[in-house]
C-alpha cells in the first residue's frame, strides 16, 4: 500500500522489550481541579492526552475532556498553566480555569474530538486532532471511522479556533482506511508541509507514516489529500502497534526529536520511546535513530490505574533550557507532566545511531 524507507527493518531490530525510564515526574492535574468556564458542567469526568505549547511564561495545555461516559464523546479544552507551576510542582495542588475550544460539530468529528497535537507554522497555531466521524458507531461501515482533523487559532488569546478540514488518503487507498490517528503537521526549513499520521487499514495493520500536504486551506472545511506517503518506522516484534506521540523539538536544521508510543503484546501497556528524524527534499523524512528501549513507562499510581490502566500517552513536548517538558495522558484520566534531560536523551540516540551504522 505504501512505500517504505530502506532502514525501517534495521530500526525495528534495534529495539528491545526493555525500559529505562529517564523521565522525572513533575506531577499531574486531575479533572477535579479543572473548572470549565463556558459550559454548565463545571468539572469534566476525565482530562487527559493533552497537547501543549509554551508561549512566554504560560504553557497552553489543550486537553481531551470528557463530560460523561455514555458515548465517551470528547471535546478539547484549553487550560493555561503558568510555567512556574509546572517546574515548581505547584500543578499538584492548584486549580485551573478551562474553556472548551474544539468540540463535535461536523460529519468528520460528530462523535468526538480526541488527542490533539499543537504546532506553530508561520506564526499561527495549528491543532491536529482525531475526529470520530459519522461512521464511528456504524457497524455496517468499517471505513474512515476516524480522520486527522485540522484547526487553526484565529486570534491571539488561543481560545478561538477555526476548523479547516481533514487529512485523507489517495483514492486508491482511501477505501481501505479503517481509521487514521496520532497526527500532527510541521513545516520544514525547505518549506514542505509534513503530516505525521498512523493509518489503520483493512489488512488490520497500523502504519507509522509521513506524508506531504500541498497547502493548508484558509477558508472552508476541506479534504486535504496526503501525498508521497512513506512508512518510516515499524512496530517492534514485541509490539501490537506504535503511534506518533509528540510534535518534535527541533534540534538542528530539519532535524527533529520526538516521542512515540508503543503498545506491547504482553500487557498492551502504553510506553514511550524517542526518535531522531531528519528531512531533506530528495529523501523525505528519515528516522535516523531510535532509543533501543522505552524511556518512559507507567510507574506511578496515576499512570498504573485509571480509565485505561498502564498508560502513558505523550502529546506535548517543548524545550526549557536544557530540559524537555513532556505533557501526557496518564491512565486516560489525568494530565501528567514530566522532565527529560535533553543531553542525556540525545546521547542515547547518538549511541544508537552509531550502533545502526556499525
Buried (B, 14 or more C-beta within 10 A) or exposed (E): BBEBBEBBEEBBEBBEBEBEBBBEBBBBBBBEBBBBEEBEEEBBBBBBBBBBBBBEEBBBBBBBBBBEEEEBBBBBBBBBBBBEBBBEEBBBEEEBEBBBBBBBEBEBBBBBBBBBBBBBEEEEBBBBBBBBBBBBEEEEEEBBBBBBBBBBBEEEEBBEBBBBBBBBBBEEBBEBBBBBBBBBBBBBEEEBBBBBBBBBBEEEEBBBBBBBBEEBBEEEBBEBBBEBBBBBBBBBEEBEBBBBBBBBBEBEEBBBBBBBBBBBEEEBBBBBBBBBBBBBEEEBBBBBBBBBBBBBBBEBEBBBBBBBBBBBBBBBBBBBEEBBBBBBBBBBBBBBBBBBBBEEBBEBBEEBBEEBEE
